[in-house]
Amino acid sequence: MELLLWRWSTAVQCTSAVMIAVFFVVLERSVRRAELRVWVGAWAANVVALLMPIAFWYLRPEGALALGGMRGGYFLSKTAFLVLLVIGARGFTGGGLSVRPGRALWVGLIAYATVAALLLRGINQAGALQSGATAVLMAAGIVVVLRTRAKGCGWLTCGLVIRLALAVVETAAYFTRVFPSRWTRSEAVTIFLSSTSSLDTAAEWVIALGCLLLFYGTIQRELTRLNGELVDSQAVLRDLVDIDPLTGLPNRRSLRTVLRQSVSTGATIVFFDLDDFKGINDSYGHQAGDDCLRRFAKALRESFGPDDHLARYGGDEFLAVTRVEEPQAMIERVREILRAQRRGPVIHVAAGSARMPAGGNPEEALHAADAAMYAAKRRRST
């Protein structure tokens, strides 16, 4: 009865482990994450560990070498499962894969498995050692997960705690067999040790669920971060598209939004044009011309208020959108600032304005301000 219960329990756990391993293989091939590769290796190692007793039932090896090889294979694969599980958890809780399953780790695992296989020949001794190792590694996994305080690790922590509790009880149960006591022949202990694999199965499903939820929590956080970076990049690109790099003022592309928003309240549109700007470029050079544009943009900022919209319309033409109905004082303020400048060529400017009433047509107001500016320019030239 004890043997049948043990075999059934082990077969159930092995079937469950195969299902979990296949799921993680498919998931890893879909998303290609390094942390998932570690977990794939972990669950694959768990399958190998559970296949060892099944192989023993059917092959019934009698040689010392074969028995030692199976014991060593079980110790190696079972411990590798636990270690890789902890490493994968660290990768997904923000610690990164700083500890990679490299050569040193495998050398240590093989050494542990070899020594355990040579020194421990009885099932009870082997069970006590491996259950104790499981308890230690589960405790380490809990510490790793909790120290990072990563979101979405609750189920994984719960699974590790359950598996830790089972490992502690299993260790104690095996010790009653290794060191004879009044519990040695207890039927309750016998039934528990025979069915322990089925209990481990439940804990492993909770751990697998925790791994999955932690993975998707990580993906969600990364998507949120990438979305934030994308929004920031879009803002930068929008600035590059909508801001004139020479003057730092918005360019004409930004006018659509400003004019559309001004329809409900009404606005005054003021067109500015630098007189004889081509002559400045021809006489003083393009660098001096660029400096004149920057100086004029600065004069606009100093003359108009923070709620007014300024833009470089194109070339030496600038535009202001303001709620002030009579902007003549602002225009004169621009000219005063330009006259007070003591460096570079003297800048003369022509200006014209047009009022767009609430509900008016922005394009008509824009053309009217442009026409007023050219009319002023013609008057200045006569």
Secondary structure, DSSP 4 states (H G I P E B T S, - for coil): -HHHHHHHHHHHHHHHHHHHHHHHHHHHHHH--HHHHHHHHHHHHHHHHHHHHHHHHHH---SHHHHHHHHHHHHHHHHHHHHHHHHHHHHHTTS-S-S---HHHHHHHHHHHHHHHHH--SHHHHHHHHHHHHHHHHHHHHHHHHHHT-TT-HHHHHHHHHHHHHHHHHHHHHHHHHTT-TTTT-HHHHHHHHHHHHHHHHHHHHHHHHHHHHHHHHHHHHHHHHHHHHHHHHHHHHHHHHB-TTT-SBBGGGHHHHHHHHTTT-EEEEEEEETTHHHHHHHH-HHHHHHHHHHHHHHHHHHS-TTSEEEEEETTEEEEEES-S-THHHHHHHHHHHHH--SSSPP-EEEEEEEE-TT--HHHHHHHHHHHHHHHHHHHH-
